[in-house]
């Protein structure tokens, strides 16, 4: 076992090597996820008949699948926000409530 002291140069080289390996792994996973989402969106739209063929909306979805997915996501977020403002509980809350602590006033002489 080498118990010698590491130099800053070897630490930086080791960190850079690990960072590059992590970036490469994340890039590969992102490509896989993009392919999976694209195939899932295509299959689900075919199965559910969500893309009306021959209409402006259907052509928009076919020509811009990423924008259509983003539009659907934002519509859902806006709907959820609107329902929460009106008092509808759409699910269970996972957020942990914390107490607010007021800062003490300090008198300066």
Residue pairs with C-beta under 8 A, 6 or more apart in sequence:
37 69
38 65
41 65
41 69
42 65
44 50
45 51
45 61
51 57
51 58
51 61
51 62
52 58
60 67
60 68
61 68
80 90
83 90
84 90
